[in-house]
Each structure stands twice: as structure tokens, then as C-alpha cells.
Amino acid sequence: MKQNPFPKPPPVDPLPLKEWLKLTDRAEVGREPFFRGRDLEYKVFRDAVTSLGEGHIGGGTIVFQGPPGAGKTALLGECMEAVRQHSTSNNPWVAVKIKPESLKSTVEVVMLIIDAVNAESARLSDAISDTSANELKNLLILGQKLYQELSQRGIGIAGFSVGGKPQSEWDTNELSQRIFQNASKLLENFHVVAFIDEAQNTPDEPSTRGVLDCLNEPPSRIPLIAAFFGLGDTEVRLEKCGLSRLPDERVANLRLLSEADTSDAIKSMFDAYEFVGLQQDREIWIERLVELSQGWPQHINRVAVAAVRVIYDNGGKIEGGLLEKALEDGRDRKKDYYAR
């Protein structure tokens, strides 16, 4: 049986209690320390990057979409970490995060990718001492040169020229293709996964079409795929911007977590901070918090933060008399999330 080449990264250690309680949103902590579930959605990602690693390039775009609170940012963090952990000097991988507004400019997107490739080249070359280090350092020099050239030309400046031809004379798709091709000597040595968060905000502009075309069908056989994370209309938005006919198995619609996964996530928070109390009280707290969260990852985080804060402020003991206060605070935190 072939070993899974992209297992989920191991859980992260929880933040120190006081620090964790200061945070108001999962996006503030990077990887979610209590990430649970999402096996089917993660398989969509794993299958795509596995296909890329096996040499299948082009048409690899994947979309993860769902309503607010569905856990898109947490899943994005897990996928990015899996790419980072998979990278070696002999088989380097790069995860690069791109804001949707950057998709208007091929130059800016390529600069972001080159910058991420340079950082990974430097990290890997510092970590090894064999001949691969010299190859990575040579790639780093090439990457720094390419980045400098793109920086000097400027991002989205009228009159920018490629191959001696003014930007105004290039079709947007031709321009995007040429810019990616100019970086192909560097990028062909790395497997690149571009992550676009809040992808429902992808600009519907002519220049975006050229960028999306290159991310979906990279020129010069550049091993690259793009993963878009956004609200439930993200696939429709990308189609409107020129990216169409995505296979069903490359689009994942995030729904609420199962009761078992929700319960496991809340239990893990209680276990992490070693609160004391009767097992019966603990089970009642977890049951009521699962019910309040309704299985939505963002809710799980908010109601758990409210509960842990109440317990922490009352000596670290789980007591039945404090439960209603914790539930009331959890409801307030849910309302605050949707208000914002």
C-alpha cells in the first residue's frame, strides 16, 4: 500500500492560557491548535498536491467554500503547514499566500511566488551541508535577480514592457503567460501551492483573467496549483472572472462538523489546560457547549473561549454553577462575530 505522501500535520501545542484568551479570532493564531475533522475536505487538497507531485501539471485549481464560521481559515492553515513540512532539499515545496486584490497583477503574483521560493531556498540551504545546498543557493541567486528585475519594472505601471514590447501592446493573457515564462527557470525547480483566502473578493477585471489562467494552467510546465478559500459563492465568482469548468472533485463545500468532531475539539481544549472538577460536570459542560456551537468551527472557538475564560477566572475548577455564565458569554461572542 502506497504511503500517504501528504498526511495532516501533527497538532500544534496550545498557546499559553493567558495568551490564547487574549485572542478574539481563530485567524489570529495561525494554525488552529484545536483543529479537528475536515477529513473529506483535506482529502481534496491531498489528492491535488499528490497529483502535482507525480508530475500532473495544469488544471489543478481547487476551491474550498462555505458560509462564515465554517472553518476555511483553519483548513487553509493546515494545508499550508502540510506543504511546508513536506519540503526537502531534494524535493522542495513552497506555500505562498496571495491576497485576492493581488490577482489583478501578474507581476505582483509572480513576485510573491518568487519571494516565497527565495525564503524556502534560504531555509533549506541553511539546514543542509551537501551538494544540494549549492544548487539551492544558485537558485536563490537566480530568484533574487528575478525579484529585483520585477521590482525595478514596477507593479501594474503603465508602459511596463516585456520582451521589449510595451504592456499596452500585449493581450492580458499573453502578458501573463510571458511573465510566468520569464520566471520558469526558477519556478520549475519547486512545487508551488498558491493559497488565496477570501477568494470571493477576486477582482472581476480583464487583467485578473490572465492571472487566473496562468494559475490554473501554468506555462512552461511550472509545477503549480492554486487553492482558493472563500464564501459559498466563490466558485461562481471565479467562473465570472474566467476560471470555469472545475471538476466536482476539486470543489469542497464546507459544512458544519459532526457532533463527534465538535465534542472532540472542545474536550481537547479542556484537556490542554488541565481544569479540575467532577467528570459529570465536565461532561455536562461539553454537551451544552457542543449544542451552542452547532458544529460550526468558528462557533466552537468562540464558545470554548468564553467557557475557558469563566473557568480560568474562577480558580480553574469546572463547576455546574458557572455554566450559565459561560453559555451567556458564548452567545454574546457568537453575536459579536456575525456583527463584525
C-alpha positions as CSV (number, residue, x, y, z in Angstrom):
1,M,0.0,0.0,0.0
2,K,1.4,3.4,-1.0
3,Q,2.2,5.6,1.9
4,N,0.1,8.8,2.1
5,P,2.5,11.5,0.8
6,F,0.7,14.4,2.4
7,P,-0.6,13.4,5.9
8,K,-2.2,16.0,8.0
9,P,0.5,17.9,10.0
10,P,0.6,17.0,13.7
11,P,-1.5,19.1,16.1
12,V,0.2,22.3,17.4
13,D,0.8,22.8,21.1
14,P,-1.9,25.1,22.6
15,L,-0.9,28.6,23.3
16,P,-0.2,29.6,26.9
17,L,-3.6,30.1,28.5
18,K,-3.4,33.8,29.1
19,E,-2.2,34.5,25.6
20,W,-4.9,32.3,24.0
21,L,-7.6,34.1,25.9
22,K,-6.5,37.4,24.6
23,L,-7.2,36.4,21.0
24,T,-10.6,37.1,19.6
25,D,-10.5,35.2,16.3
26,R,-9.0,31.9,15.0
27,A,-7.3,33.8,12.2
28,E,-5.1,35.5,14.8
29,V,-3.4,32.3,16.0
30,G,-2.1,31.0,12.6
31,R,-2.7,27.2,12.7
32,E,-5.7,26.3,14.9
33,P,-4.3,24.5,17.9
34,F,-7.6,22.5,18.3
35,F,-8.2,21.8,14.6
36,R,-10.5,18.7,14.3
37,G,-12.4,16.9,11.5
38,R,-12.4,18.0,7.8
39,D,-11.1,14.7,6.6
40,L,-13.1,14.7,3.4
41,E,-12.1,18.3,2.6
42,Y,-8.5,17.7,3.4
43,K,-8.6,14.7,1.0
44,V,-9.5,17.1,-1.8
45,F,-6.3,19.1,-1.1
46,R,-4.2,16.0,-0.6
47,D,-5.3,14.4,-3.9
48,A,-4.5,17.6,-5.7
49,V,-1.0,18.1,-4.3
50,T,-0.2,14.4,-4.7
51,S,-1.2,14.7,-8.4
52,L,1.1,17.7,-8.7
53,G,4.0,15.8,-7.1
54,E,3.5,12.9,-9.5
55,G,4.0,15.3,-12.4
56,H,0.5,16.2,-13.5
57,I,0.6,19.9,-14.1
58,G,-2.3,22.1,-15.3
59,G,-6.0,22.3,-14.3
60,G,-5.1,21.7,-10.7
61,T,-7.1,24.5,-9.2
62,I,-9.1,23.6,-6.0
63,V,-11.8,25.6,-4.2
64,F,-12.9,25.4,-0.6
65,Q,-16.1,27.4,0.0
66,G,-18.6,27.8,2.8
67,P,-20.6,30.2,5.0
68,P,-19.0,32.5,7.6
69,G,-17.7,30.4,10.5
70,A,-17.2,27.2,8.5
71,G,-13.5,27.0,9.3
72,K,-12.0,27.9,6.0
73,T,-9.1,29.8,7.5
74,A,-8.3,27.0,9.9
75,L,-8.3,24.5,7.0
76,L,-6.1,26.8,4.9
77,G,-3.6,26.9,7.8
78,E,-3.4,23.1,8.0
79,C,-2.9,22.8,4.2
80,M,-0.1,25.4,4.2
81,E,1.6,23.7,7.1
82,A,1.4,20.3,5.3
83,V,3.2,21.9,2.3
84,R,5.9,23.4,4.5
85,Q,6.5,20.1,6.3
86,H,6.7,18.2,3.1
87,S,9.5,20.3,1.6
88,T,13.1,18.9,1.4
89,S,16.3,19.9,-0.4
90,N,15.7,17.1,-2.9
91,N,12.0,17.9,-3.3
92,P,11.3,21.5,-2.4
93,W,7.7,22.7,-1.9
94,V,6.6,26.2,-1.4
95,A,3.3,27.5,0.1
96,V,2.6,31.2,-0.8
97,K,-0.4,33.2,0.4
98,I,-1.8,35.7,-2.0
99,K,-4.5,38.3,-1.3
100,P,-7.3,38.4,-3.9
101,E,-6.7,42.0,-4.8
102,S,-3.2,41.0,-5.9
103,L,-4.7,38.8,-8.6
104,K,-5.1,41.9,-10.8
105,S,-1.4,42.0,-11.4
106,T,0.6,39.1,-12.9
107,V,3.8,40.9,-11.8
108,E,2.7,41.1,-8.2
109,V,1.6,37.5,-8.1
110,V,4.9,36.3,-9.6
111,M,6.9,38.5,-7.2
112,L,5.0,37.0,-4.3
113,I,5.8,33.5,-5.5
114,I,9.5,34.3,-6.2
115,D,9.8,35.8,-2.7
116,A,8.4,32.7,-1.1
117,V,10.7,30.5,-3.2
118,N,13.7,32.6,-2.2
119,A,12.7,32.2,1.5
120,E,12.4,28.4,1.2
121,S,15.7,28.2,-0.8
122,A,17.5,30.0,2.0
123,R,15.8,27.9,4.7
124,L,16.7,24.6,3.1
125,S,20.3,25.6,2.1
126,D,21.0,26.7,5.7
127,A,19.7,23.4,7.0
128,I,21.9,21.0,4.9
129,S,25.5,20.7,4.1
130,D,25.6,18.5,0.9
131,T,25.8,19.4,-2.7
132,S,22.1,20.2,-2.8
133,A,22.9,23.3,-0.7
134,N,24.9,24.8,-3.5
135,E,22.1,24.1,-6.0
136,L,19.7,25.8,-3.7
137,K,22.0,28.8,-3.3
138,N,22.3,29.1,-7.0
139,L,18.5,29.1,-7.3
140,L,18.4,31.7,-4.6
141,I,20.7,34.0,-6.5
142,L,18.6,33.5,-9.6
143,G,15.4,34.2,-7.6
144,Q,16.9,37.4,-6.1
145,K,17.8,38.6,-9.5
146,L,14.4,37.9,-10.9
147,Y,12.7,39.6,-8.0
148,Q,14.9,42.7,-8.4
149,E,14.1,42.9,-12.1
150,L,10.4,42.8,-11.4
151,S,10.7,45.3,-8.6
152,Q,12.5,47.8,-10.9
153,R,9.8,47.5,-13.5
154,G,7.1,48.2,-11.0
155,I,3.8,46.6,-10.4
156,G,1.0,47.5,-12.7
157,I,2.7,50.6,-14.0
158,A,1.6,51.8,-17.5
159,G,4.3,51.3,-20.0
160,F,5.8,48.3,-18.3
161,S,7.5,46.2,-21.1
162,V,8.1,42.5,-21.5
163,G,10.4,41.2,-24.2
164,G,10.9,44.7,-25.5
165,K,7.2,45.1,-26.1
166,P,5.2,47.8,-24.2
167,Q,2.5,46.4,-21.9
168,S,-0.2,48.3,-23.9
169,E,0.5,46.2,-26.9
170,W,0.1,42.8,-25.1
171,D,-3.1,40.9,-24.7
172,T,-3.7,40.3,-21.0
173,N,-3.3,36.5,-21.3
174,E,-0.2,36.9,-23.5
175,L,1.3,39.3,-20.9
176,S,0.6,36.9,-18.0
177,Q,2.0,33.9,-19.9
178,R,5.2,35.8,-20.8
179,I,5.8,37.0,-17.2
180,F,5.4,33.4,-15.8
181,Q,7.6,32.1,-18.6
182,N,10.4,34.5,-17.6
183,A,10.4,33.1,-14.1
184,S,10.1,29.4,-15.3
185,K,13.9,28.6,-14.9
186,L,13.4,29.3,-11.2
187,L,9.9,28.0,-10.6
188,E,10.3,24.7,-12.4
189,N,12.5,23.5,-9.6
190,F,9.8,23.9,-6.9
191,H,6.4,22.6,-6.4
192,V,4.3,25.7,-5.6
193,V,0.9,25.8,-3.9
194,A,-0.7,29.3,-4.0
195,F,-3.3,29.9,-1.4
196,I,-5.9,32.6,-1.9
197,D,-8.1,33.5,1.1
198,E,-11.3,35.5,1.0
199,A,-11.4,34.4,-2.7
200,Q,-15.0,35.6,-3.1
201,N,-13.4,39.1,-3.4
202,T,-11.4,38.1,-6.5
203,P,-11.5,41.2,-8.8
204,D,-13.6,40.9,-11.9
205,E,-11.2,42.7,-14.2
206,P,-9.6,41.8,-17.6
207,S,-6.1,41.6,-16.0
208,T,-7.4,39.0,-13.5
209,R,-8.3,36.6,-16.2
210,G,-4.7,36.3,-17.4
211,V,-3.5,35.6,-13.9
212,L,-6.2,33.0,-13.2
213,D,-5.4,31.3,-16.5
214,C,-1.7,31.0,-15.5
215,L,-2.5,29.7,-12.0
216,N,-4.8,27.1,-13.4
217,E,-2.7,26.2,-16.5
218,P,0.8,27.3,-15.7
219,P,3.0,28.0,-18.7
220,S,6.4,26.3,-19.3
221,R,5.3,23.3,-17.2
222,I,5.7,25.1,-14.0
223,P,4.6,22.7,-11.2
224,L,2.0,25.0,-9.5
225,I,-1.6,24.7,-8.3
226,A,-3.9,27.3,-6.7
227,A,-6.2,26.7,-3.7
228,F,-9.0,29.3,-3.3
229,F,-10.8,29.6,0.1
230,G,-13.9,31.8,0.3
231,L,-17.6,32.1,1.0
232,G,-20.2,30.0,-0.7
233,D,-20.3,32.0,-3.9
234,T,-16.5,31.6,-4.6
235,E,-16.8,29.1,-7.4
236,V,-19.4,31.3,-9.1
237,R,-17.1,34.4,-8.7
238,L,-14.1,32.6,-10.2
239,E,-16.2,31.5,-13.1
240,K,-17.3,35.1,-13.7
241,C,-13.6,36.0,-13.6
242,G,-12.7,33.5,-16.3
243,L,-12.0,30.3,-14.4
244,S,-14.6,27.7,-15.4
245,R,-15.3,24.0,-15.6
246,L,-13.7,23.0,-12.4
247,P,-14.2,19.3,-11.8
248,D,-16.6,18.4,-9.0
249,E,-13.9,16.6,-7.0
250,R,-11.9,19.8,-6.9
251,V,-14.6,21.9,-5.2
252,A,-15.3,21.3,-1.5
253,N,-18.3,22.8,0.2
254,L,-17.6,23.2,4.0
255,R,-20.5,22.4,6.3
256,L,-20.8,22.0,10.0
257,L,-18.7,19.4,11.8
258,S,-20.1,16.2,13.2
259,E,-21.1,16.1,16.8
260,A,-18.2,13.7,17.5
261,D,-15.6,16.1,16.0
262,T,-17.2,19.1,17.7
263,S,-17.1,17.3,21.1
264,D,-13.5,16.2,20.5
265,A,-12.4,19.8,19.8
266,I,-14.0,21.1,23.0
267,K,-12.7,18.2,25.0
268,S,-9.2,18.9,23.7
269,M,-9.4,22.5,25.0
270,F,-10.4,21.3,28.4
271,D,-7.6,18.7,28.4
272,A,-5.0,21.2,27.3
273,Y,-5.4,23.4,30.4
274,E,-6.0,20.6,32.9
275,F,-9.0,22.1,34.6
276,V,-10.3,20.2,37.6
277,G,-13.8,19.1,38.5
278,L,-16.2,16.2,38.6
279,Q,-16.4,14.1,35.5
280,Q,-20.2,14.5,35.5
281,D,-19.9,18.3,35.5
282,R,-17.3,18.2,32.8
283,E,-19.5,16.1,30.5
284,I,-22.4,18.4,31.0
285,W,-20.3,21.5,30.1
286,I,-19.1,19.8,27.0
287,E,-22.6,18.7,26.0
288,R,-24.0,22.2,26.4
289,L,-21.1,23.8,24.5
290,V,-21.4,21.4,21.6
291,E,-25.1,22.3,21.4
292,L,-24.4,26.0,21.5
293,S,-21.7,25.8,18.8
294,Q,-24.0,24.0,16.4
295,G,-20.9,22.3,14.9
296,W,-19.5,25.5,13.2
297,P,-15.8,25.7,13.8
298,Q,-15.8,29.5,14.4
299,H,-18.6,29.0,17.0
300,I,-16.6,26.2,18.6
301,N,-13.7,28.5,19.1
302,R,-15.8,31.3,20.5
303,V,-18.0,29.4,22.9
304,A,-14.9,27.5,24.2
305,V,-13.0,30.7,24.7
306,A,-16.0,32.0,26.7
307,A,-16.1,28.9,28.8
308,V,-12.4,28.6,29.4
309,R,-12.3,32.3,30.4
310,V,-15.1,31.8,33.0
311,I,-13.4,28.7,34.4
312,Y,-10.0,30.4,34.5
313,D,-11.3,33.4,36.3
314,N,-12.9,31.2,38.9
315,G,-9.8,29.3,40.0
316,G,-9.6,26.7,37.2
317,K,-12.4,24.5,38.5
318,I,-15.3,23.2,36.4
319,E,-18.4,23.9,38.4
320,G,-22.0,23.5,37.4
321,G,-23.0,26.9,38.9
322,L,-20.7,28.7,36.4
323,L,-22.1,27.0,33.3
324,E,-24.9,29.5,32.6
325,K,-22.5,32.4,32.8
326,A,-20.2,30.6,30.2
327,L,-23.1,29.9,27.9
328,E,-24.3,33.6,28.1
329,D,-20.8,34.8,27.3
330,G,-20.6,32.3,24.4
331,R,-23.8,33.6,22.9
332,D,-22.5,37.2,23.1
333,R,-19.3,36.2,21.3
334,K,-21.2,34.5,18.5
335,K,-23.3,37.6,18.1
336,D,-20.2,39.8,18.0
337,Y,-18.7,37.6,15.3
338,Y,-21.7,38.0,12.9
339,A,-22.0,41.7,13.7
340,R,-18.4,42.2,12.5
